Amino acid sequence: MPHTSISTLFNKIPFGVILLIAFGVRFLPAYLLFDRSNYDLESYALVSRQVVLRHDVYTAKETLGRHPYLPLQMYWLGLARGISDSIHLPFPFVVKWLFILADLLIVVVIFLSLQKQTAISPVVGALLYSFHPIAIYVSAYHGQFDSLPMLFSLIALLLLTSNTYLSPFFLGLGIWVKSWPVLALPAAMLAQQNWMRRFFYLLIVGMMPLAGILIYIGFINANWKMVLLRALGYNHGFGVWGYTFLIRLLVLWLGKGAALLNNYRAFGRFVTILAIGFVWFRVSRSEKNPIRLYLITLLSFLAFTHAFSIQYLVWVLPFSILNFQSEHIWLRRYLIASFAYCFLVYNTLILRPAITNLLPWPQADIAIIIPASLPVWLVVVFWMIDLIKRSGENEKITAL
């Protein structure tokens, strides 16, 4: 009997079956965990009520600091509240529907893009994202909506050379949902042929969130300055990841420097921006592949960010899968390290605070939760360094 490789077996799986199973492994836990709340789901519930009542989410006492994003995702929260009330399904379950749908559309986009390449089978690529534990954790378990901006920025970069109007439209839409897709803007601008095209690309991208703010203040009669202040002032998760945690440990060990570390929180974002800019200028002259350039940018953000939330880990997945031929070794390491970290955090902290059975808070955070992130952070750092060294390698990513 001839030997059949695992890859060959995977390639025989119909794409419809992949989508169906990808839907099942997200929809089922989203339904079963409807009674498991967390800070973000509680925030969605509070914001949804203010949207239905047409109150300003950014200044209402109940939602103060609960929606540090531009006003687009909140409309889905309001709609999810209406659906939940009308068909009597739990809101924490209903609100995840859109995030799961976006996850499935990412699978479709990956499949379609890889059909035009030979580096990796489109079925294998679709399977990698469909069943990647981090993607499932973030959308189905946690209920975070990063799959939406991820989908829009992915489409934007794949349309760079084929549609100069839809590409900036989708990128602007992604920024309107959540600000981090702005990290794709330098790669997208570099791909434009001249300064005039870059100007129009930037104009269309900027018009989307601007239109979103104008629609919101017209709908709610809100203060646009407050909208921008909340969206741009987000600074959560300081000292729980990467180099800021190491500095935090040093401060605890020395018993001094706490005030200086607290002050660093205010300008740490500028250090992050400078570090990303340094990496960008280091690789932008040699690396012309926008997908890989964006992957390097995302990794540099994760390597140098002063603030962190666990859902950030899902950002690199679709872009590393499209670069699978050159990144499969690092992707495998990232899968192992990030899954171990996510498994611990979701099952002992986010879904249920069982970690406090071992140690009280915040000792459990400093001694167990945060140190568990160091392996995946180190993988990110060395992956970024390796990509910088290999920048300019020829791996073609075909547009949609």
N, C-alpha and C positions, 0 to 999 in steps of 0.2 A: 504493500500500500504506500503510495507516494506521500512524502511528508508535506503537510499543509501548514503554512506559517499562521501565526495568530493574526497578523495583518491581513492575510488573504481571507481568513474567516470573517473578520470585521467588515471587509469590503463587500461581503455578500449580504450584509444587513440592509434592508430597504430604508431609505431616508425617512419615510413616514413612520416606520417603527421606532427609529431613533427619537423623532420628535414626540411621539406618543409616550415613550418611556421617560424622556426628559421632562415632559409635562407631569407625569405621574409622580416622579421622585421629588417634585417641587410642590405639586398641588396637595398631595396626601399629607405631608408634614405640616403644611400651612393650615390645613383643616384640623388636624389632630392637636395642633399647638395653639388653637385659638384662645385658650384660657391662660396661656403663658405670656404675660405682658413683659415689657421692658420700657426703658425710658423713651425710646424712639416711638414705639407704638402708643404709649401714653401721650406723647407730644402730638402725634397724628390725630388722636381722638380729640384732644383739646382744640387743635387748629381747625379740625373739620366742623366743630360746633360754631366757631367764630365765623367761618366762611359761610355757613348756612344762614347765620344771623346777619351777615354782611357787616360785621365789625372788623376793625383794623387789627389784623393778626399781629402786627409789629408793635402795637402800643397797648393792646388789651392786657389787663393784669394777669389773666389766666394763661396767656400764651407768651408772656414776656420772655424772650430768649429761647423760645421753643421752635422758632422757624428762622434759622439764620441763613436763608436762601432767598433768591429772587422769586417773585410770585408767579410760578407756573404749576409746580407739583401740588400746591395747596388746592387747586381747583379739582384735581382728582380726589383729594381727601374729602372735599365737600360732596362730590358725586358719590363716593364710596359710602359716606354717611347716609345719603338718601337711599341708596340701594340697600344698605344694611337694614335701615328702618322699615323699608317697604316690603322686603321679602323675608325679614326676620332671621337674618344670618348674622353671626357675630362680626362686628366691625373689624377687629384685628385679622380676621380671615379675609373679608372682602377687600380690604385695602391692599392686600398683597397681590391681588389678581393682575393689576397692571405691571407690577415689577416682575412677576413670573412670565407674563406675555412678552415683555421686553427681553428677558433672558432667552426665550424660545426664538425670538426674532434674531438675536445675536447668533444663535446656532444656524439659522437659515442663511444669514449673511456670510458667515464663515464657510459654510458649505458651498454657496454660490461662488465665492471668491476663489476657493481652492479648486473648483472644477476647471478653472482656466490655468492651473499650474501643474507642475509635475513633482514639486518638492515633497508633497505629502498627499495622501489620499484624502479627498473631501469628506469621506465617511469617517476616517480616523480623526480628522480635525474637528468635525462636528461632535464626535463622541468625547473628545478631550474636554470640550467646554460643557457638553451636556451633563457629564457625570463628574465634573471637577467638584470636590467637596466644598471648596470655598464659595463658588458661585451658588451652590445650593444653600449653604448656610446663610449667606448674605440676603438673598431674596426671599427664600421660603421660611427659614427659621427666624432670622433677625427681623425681616421685613424692611430692610433698607432699600432705597430706590436707586442705587448707583448703576443698576442695569440700564436705566433710561439714558443718562448722559453717556454711558459707555457705548450704547447702541448708536446714538446720534453722532458721536465723534468717530466711531468706526466707519459709519456710512460716509461721513464727510471726507475722510481721508481716502476712502476707496473711490470716491467720485471726483477726486482732485483733477484728474486729467481728462475726464469724460464729460463733466458738467460743471462749468464754472459758476453757475447760479445756485444749483441745489447743494453743492458742497458747502459754501459758506452759510447757506440757510440752515442746514442740519447742524453745523458747528455752533452757530448762534443759538439754535434751539437747545443744544446740549448745555451751553453756558447759562441759558435761561432757567434750566432745571437745577443745575448745580454748577458752581463756578470752576471746578477743576478742569473741565475740557478746554479752558483757555490755554492750558499747557500744550495743546495741539496746534495752536495758532502759529507759532514760529515755524514749525515744519510745513504747515499749509502755505504760509507766506513765501517760504523759500522755494516752493514748487512752482510759484507763479513766474511767468516768463519775463515780465518787466514791472517797473514801478507803477504803471497805470493799472495793470491787473491786480497788483498787490493792494493798491488803494481801494479799488472796487470790492475786492474780497473782504478787506477789513471793514469797509462801509456796511456791507450786507451782514457780516457777523455782528457788528455793533448795533445794527438796527433791531435785531431780534430781542435782546434783553431790554433795550430802550423802549421798544414797543410794549414789552411786557409790563414795564414799570408804569407807562402812561395808561395802559388799559386798567391796571390795578388802581391807580389813584383816581381814575375816572369812575371806576366801579364802586370803590369804597370811600372816596373823598379823603384819601390818606396823604401824609406828608412824604414826598419823594426822598427827602434827605434821610428820614428815618428808615425807609426801605433800604437805601444804599448802606446806611450805617450798620444795620443788622446783618446784611448780606456780606459786607466787606470786613466786618469786625469780628468774624468767627475766629476763635482762638482756643478751641477746646482740645484737651488731651495733651497738655504740656507735661513733659517729664515722665512719660509712660512708654517711650519708644526711643531706640537708637542712642545717639550721643547725649541727648538731654537726660536720659535715664542714668547713663554712666556718670554724668556730672552731678546728678542728684544723689547718687550713691556716695560720691566723693564728699559732697557737702555733709551728708549724714555721718560719714566716717570721721571727718575732721571736726564736726560739731560747730562749724561756722560757715558763713557765706550764704545762708538761706535768703537774706534780703537781696543780695546781688543776683542770686538765681531767680528770685521772683521778679526782679526788675528786667531780667533778660527775656522773660515771657513776652514783654511788650514789643521788643524789637527783634525777637528771634525769627520772625517771618522774613525780615529783610536779609538775614543771613542765609535763609533757605533760598530766597530769590537770587542772591549773589552766587551761591553755590551752583544752582541750576544754570544760571547764565554762564558761569565759567565752563561747565561741562558742555553746554550748547556751543559756545565758540570754539571749544576744543575739537568738536566732531563735525560741525556743520559744513566745514570746507571740504571734507572728504566723504561724508555720508550724505547721499542724495536720495536714499530710499525713505520716503516720508513715514512709513509704518515703523521702520526700525528706528528712525530718528525720534519718533514719538515714544517708542518703547524705552529708549535711552533716557529721554526726558522724564518719563514716569518713574523709572528706576532711580534717577538722580533725586527726584522729589522724595521718594521713600527713603533714600539713603540719608538725606540731609534735613528732612522736615523736623521742625521743633515741636510740632503738635501732631497728634495721630489718633485715628479711629480705626477699628479693626476692619471695617468694610473697605478701606483703602487697598487692602491686599488683593481685591478682585480686579482692580483696574488693569493690571498688566496682562491678564489672561488672554483675551482675544488677539492682542497684538503680538504676543509671544508665539501663539499658535500659528499665526500667519507667517511668522519667521521661524517655523518649526525646524527647518533643515539645519539652521545654524544654532538654534537655541534649545534643542531638545534635551541636551544634558543639563543645562541650567534650569530648564522648565521642570525636569524630574526632581532636581534638588529642591527647587522652590515648592513643588507639590508636597514633598515629604515634610519639609520644615514648616510651611504655612498650615498644612493640615494638622500637624501635631499641636501647634499653637492654637488654632481655631477650635479644635476638639476640646482642649482644656478650657478655653475661655467661654465658649458657648455652653458647655455642659456643666460648668461649675460656677459660672458668674452671670452670664446674660440670661439664659433660660431659667436657671434656678441658682440662688446664691449658696450652693453647697460648700464652696471653698471656706466659708466662715466656720464650718464645722471643724476644720483643721487649725485655723488661726483666726483671730479677730481681725477686723478691718481697721486700719490700713496695712497692718503687718502682713496679711495674706497677699495683698497687692504687691508689696515691695519684695517679699521673699519668694513668692511662687508665680503669680500672674505675669508680672512684667519681665522677670528673667526668662520666662518661657518664650518671649518674643525675640530674644537675642540671636538664636540660631537663624531665624528667617531674616532678620535684619542683616546679619553677616552675609547670608546668601545674596541678598539684594546688593550689598556693597561690592562684593567680589564679582557678581554678575555685571554690574555697571562698569567696573574697571575693565573686565574682559571685553565687553562690548565697545568701550572706548578704544581699546587697543585694536580691535578688529573693524573699526568703523571704515566704511568704504568697500567692504566685501560685496560682491555682486550677488544679490539674491532678489530676483524680480517678484514684486507683488502686483498682481494683475488687478486693474480696476474693475468695478462692477459693470 
